[in-house]
Amino acid sequence: MGGNAPGTMGAMHVDFQLVLLRRMADHNPDLVEDARRELGASVKDMREANKRWQAMVRSPRARSAAARYRSVLGEPESVLPRRLGDVDCEARRWALPLWPGLRFEVLVGPDGAVWNEWLVRAPGAVAPEPATLDDLVPWSCTVDEVARAFAPARPLEGTAPTRWGLAFTAPDRDGVRHEVVAEFTWGLLQRTAVIS
């Protein structure tokens, strides 16, 4: 991925953040606009970064997903062993300037296949503790944080590979409980809808 300064790791980091933002733009265009400006990128830059990413993903000579992230983001900030059921895997994490309290995490299986890719809370960062619907502000919580806060939460199939949903019950500020659906992109809360 080229970017504003082709060949530099910094530009590749910017491009990758623009790819994440492109997926979030459907839900929160104002937040995405502010973040894009913070990166010093234009709408055209975001479109071009996404086009380069899609070309890289779909190329017949494409690297594995795990190798692709390393080539774009460099060496992970941390590599942690993770056990899912009876299978050992690795959680590789990278810092991204737009979200200093989060890390981009890629779960890699023993065969090198990527099982999941999303934003998670950074080690040592203060995690939010949402207790009511008012606390569920876009970009404030990760999937895990919302699932823990409003357990039991039921996972819902997303509309794209980078999107997830959760259904759960949560109180409003007056304590009245509601059935809620929350939508996430790249693991970050985008919006909620009260169903009943």
C-alpha positions in Angstrom: 0.0 0.0 0.0 1.6 3.2 -1.1 0.1 6.3 0.5 1.4 9.8 0.9 5.1 8.7 1.1 5.4 5.5 -0.9 7.7 2.9 0.6 7.7 4.2 4.1 6.3 2.3 7.1 4.6 5.5 8.3 2.6 5.9 5.1 1.6 2.3 5.2 0.3 2.7 8.7 -1.7 5.7 7.5 -3.1 3.8 4.6 -4.1 0.9 6.8 -5.9 3.2 9.2 -7.7 4.7 6.2 -8.8 1.2 5.2 -10.3 0.7 8.7 -12.0 4.0 8.5 -13.5 3.3 5.0 -15.4 0.3 6.5 -16.7 2.5 9.4 -17.8 5.4 7.2 -21.3 3.8 6.5 -22.1 4.1 10.2 -20.3 7.2 11.5 -19.3 9.5 8.7 -18.7 12.4 11.0 -16.2 10.5 13.2 -14.5 9.1 10.1 -14.2 12.6 8.6 -12.6 13.9 11.8 -10.2 10.9 12.0 -9.3 11.2 8.3 -8.4 14.9 8.8 -6.3 13.9 11.8 -4.4 11.7 9.5 -4.0 14.5 7.0 -5.7 12.5 4.3 -8.3 13.4 1.7 -11.4 11.5 0.7 -9.5 10.5 -2.4 -6.6 9.3 -0.3 -9.0 7.0 1.6 -10.6 5.7 -1.6 -7.1 5.0 -3.1 -5.8 3.3 0.1 -8.9 1.0 0.1 -8.4 0.3 -3.6 -4.8 -0.7 -3.0 -5.8 -2.9 0.0 -8.5 -4.7 -2.0 -6.1 -5.3 -4.9 -3.5 -6.7 -2.4 -6.2 -9.0 -0.9 -7.5 -10.2 -4.2 -4.2 -10.6 -6.1 -3.6 -14.1 -7.4 -0.1 -13.7 -6.0 -1.4 -12.5 -2.6 0.6 -13.3 0.5 -1.2 -15.1 3.3 -3.3 -12.7 5.5 -0.8 -13.0 8.3 2.1 -12.1 6.1 0.1 -9.3 4.5 -0.4 -7.6 7.9 3.3 -7.9 8.8 4.3 -6.4 5.4 1.9 -3.4 5.9 2.3 -2.8 9.7 5.8 -4.2 10.3 6.6 -6.4 13.3 3.8 -6.7 15.8 4.2 -4.8 19.1 3.4 -8.0 20.9 2.8 -11.7 20.1 0.8 -13.5 22.7 -0.1 -17.2 22.9 -3.8 -17.8 23.0 -5.8 -21.0 23.4 -9.2 -21.4 21.8 -10.8 -24.6 22.8 -8.2 -27.2 22.3 -6.2 -25.2 19.6 -3.2 -23.0 20.3 -2.9 -19.8 18.3 -1.1 -16.4 18.4 -2.6 -13.0 19.0 -0.4 -10.5 17.1 -1.0 -6.9 18.0 -0.1 -3.5 16.5 -0.5 0.0 17.8 -2.4 2.5 15.5 -2.1 6.2 16.2 -5.8 7.0 15.7 -6.8 4.7 18.5 -4.0 4.9 21.2 -6.1 3.0 23.7 -6.6 0.1 21.3 -4.5 -2.4 19.4 -5.2 -4.1 16.1 -5.2 -7.8 16.8 -4.8 -10.6 14.4 -5.5 -14.2 15.6 -3.3 -16.6 13.7 -3.9 -20.4 13.8 -1.2 -23.0 13.9 -1.3 -23.3 10.1 -0.7 -19.6 9.7 -4.4 -18.9 8.7 -5.9 -15.7 10.1 -9.0 -16.5 12.2 -9.9 -13.0 13.3 -8.8 -9.4 12.9 -10.2 -6.6 15.0 -9.5 -3.8 17.5 -9.0 -4.8 21.1 -8.2 -2.8 24.3 -4.5 -2.1 24.7 -2.8 -3.6 27.7 -2.9 -1.2 30.6 -5.4 1.1 29.0 -8.5 1.8 31.1 -11.4 -0.1 29.7 -14.9 1.4 29.7 -17.5 -0.2 31.9 -20.8 0.6 30.1 -23.8 0.1 32.4 -26.7 1.8 30.5 -27.7 2.5 26.9 -26.3 6.0 27.3 -22.8 4.6 27.8 -22.8 2.9 24.4 -21.3 5.7 22.4 -19.8 5.0 19.0 -16.1 4.0 19.1 -16.1 3.8 22.9 -16.2 0.0 23.4 -15.0 -3.2 21.8 -17.1 -6.3 21.1 -15.6 -8.1 24.2 -16.3 -5.1 26.4 -20.0 -4.8 25.4 -20.4 -8.6 25.6 -19.0 -8.7 29.2 -21.0 -5.6 30.4 -24.3 -6.9 29.1 -23.9 -10.7 29.5 -25.4 -12.8 28.3 -25.0 -11.3 24.8 -25.9 -13.3 21.7 -23.5 -12.9 18.7 -25.2 -11.9 15.4 -23.9 -12.5 11.9 -22.4 -9.3 10.4 -23.2 -7.8 7.0 -19.5 -8.1 6.0 -16.4 -10.1 7.1 -15.2 -7.1 9.3 -18.6 -6.6 10.9 -20.1 -8.2 14.0 -23.3 -7.8 15.9 -24.5 -8.5 19.5 -28.0 -8.8 20.8 -28.5 -8.2 24.6 -30.7 -6.5 27.2 -29.6 -3.2 28.6 -31.2 -0.6 30.9 -31.8 3.0 30.0 -30.9 5.8 32.4 -34.3 5.3 34.2 -33.5 1.6 34.7 -36.0 0.4 32.1 -34.6 -2.7 30.3 -34.6 -2.9 26.5 -33.7 -5.4 23.9 -30.7 -4.0 22.0 -28.7 -4.8 18.9 -25.2 -3.3 18.7 -23.1 -3.2 15.5 -19.4 -3.3 15.3 -16.8 -2.8 12.6 -13.3 -4.1 13.0 -14.4 -4.9 16.6 -15.2 -1.3 17.5 -18.8 -0.2 18.5 -20.5 1.7 15.7 -24.1 2.0 16.7 -26.9 0.5 18.7 -30.6 0.1 18.0 -33.3 -0.5 20.6 -35.6 -3.3 19.3 -38.1 -3.2 22.2 
